[in-house]
Every structure is written in structure tokens, then in C-alpha cells.
Amino acid sequence: MSQPLLPWDSPEDANYPQLVWRSKLDDIYLIEVRHTNGCGGKLFVFDHNNNDQEIFSMDVDLLYGAILGPDVDDVQEWQEKVLDFIDNTYNKQ
């Protein structure tokens, strides 16, 4: 199980080379996408109310390798996957 690359209260503009995208949801969930190789990455969701425990991860593709940051289509797909997991799996446990 992984831990977030940056603590919950890190500044939004914190620069971390491996981090492609980071977001918070409902003041409970911390979402990170990390660059793993060329055009690949890994999406992580952490539950901040549970000591930032990893609750979900999956491999993702990064359009153009996210050289200049995440593509808006990628971000939209990640958001949809995270919401689906939280609403339809995690919160139903």
C-alpha cells in the first residue's frame, strides 16, 4: 500500500517531479496520478479520514506522456473513475 507523495496540507502548487495531477474530493479523499514510465501512470485514491490509507489504485495512460501537465481529457476520465469507485464501491461497503 502506498502513501501520498505529498501530505494533505501541502500547497497546491507544490512541485514534485513524479506527480502529474493531484486533487481533493469532499475534504475526505486525496487523489494523485503519478508518472510511472513514458506514457504510463498510476492513479491513487487515499482516504484522509483513515490516516491517508490507499483505498484504490489503477494504471492509467497519460496522453503525450503528460510532458506539460495532464491533458483535460485524461483528468476528466480520472475524475469519472474516482467518483464511480467512491460512489458505487467504497461507500457501499
C-alpha positions in Angstrom: 0.0 0.0 0.0 1.2 3.4 -0.9 1.0 6.7 0.9 0.5 10.1 -0.7 3.6 11.7 -2.3 2.7 15.0 -0.6 0.9 15.5 2.7 -2.7 16.5 2.7 -1.9 20.1 3.6 0.8 20.7 1.1 0.4 23.7 -1.1 -1.5 23.0 -4.3 1.4 24.3 -6.4 4.0 22.0 -4.7 6.4 20.8 -7.3 7.1 17.1 -7.3 8.5 15.6 -10.5 6.7 12.2 -10.3 3.3 13.9 -9.6 1.2 14.5 -12.7 -2.1 15.6 -11.0 -3.4 16.0 -7.5 -6.9 16.8 -6.2 -9.0 16.6 -3.1 -12.6 15.4 -3.1 -15.2 16.2 -0.4 -12.4 17.1 2.1 -12.0 13.3 2.6 -10.3 11.9 -0.4 -6.9 12.7 -1.8 -6.3 11.7 -5.5 -2.9 11.5 -7.1 -1.7 10.5 -10.5 1.9 9.6 -10.7 4.1 9.2 -13.7 5.5 5.7 -14.0 7.0 5.5 -17.5 6.8 7.0 -20.9 3.0 7.4 -21.4 2.0 5.5 -18.3 0.9 6.5 -14.9 -0.8 5.2 -11.8 -3.9 6.7 -10.2 -4.2 6.5 -6.4 -7.1 7.4 -4.1 -6.4 7.9 -0.3 -8.9 8.2 2.5 -7.7 11.2 4.6 -10.2 10.3 7.4 -8.5 6.9 7.7 -4.8 8.1 8.0 -4.4 8.6 4.3 -4.9 4.9 3.6 -4.8 3.9 0.0 -8.2 2.7 -1.0 -7.9 2.5 -4.8 -5.3 2.4 -7.5 -5.1 1.6 -11.1 -2.8 2.0 -14.1 -3.7 4.9 -16.4 -2.5 6.2 -19.8 -1.0 9.7 -20.0 -1.8 11.4 -23.2 1.5 12.7 -24.7 3.2 11.4 -21.5 1.9 14.5 -19.6 5.0 16.4 -20.6 3.3 19.7 -20.0 0.9 18.5 -17.4 -2.2 16.4 -17.6 -4.5 16.5 -20.6 -8.0 17.7 -19.8 -9.5 14.5 -21.3 -7.3 12.5 -19.0 -8.3 14.5 -16.0 -12.0 14.0 -16.9 -11.5 10.3 -17.2 -9.7 10.1 -13.9 -12.4 12.1 -12.1 -15.1 9.8 -13.5 -13.2 6.6 -12.4 -12.7 8.0 -8.9 -16.3 9.1 -8.5 -17.5 5.7 -9.7 -15.3 3.9 -7.3 -16.2 6.1 -4.3 -19.9 6.2 -5.0 -20.5 2.6 -6.2 -17.9 0.6 -4.3 -16.2 2.3 -1.4 -19.2 4.0 0.2 -21.3 0.8 -0.1 -19.0 -1.3 2.0 
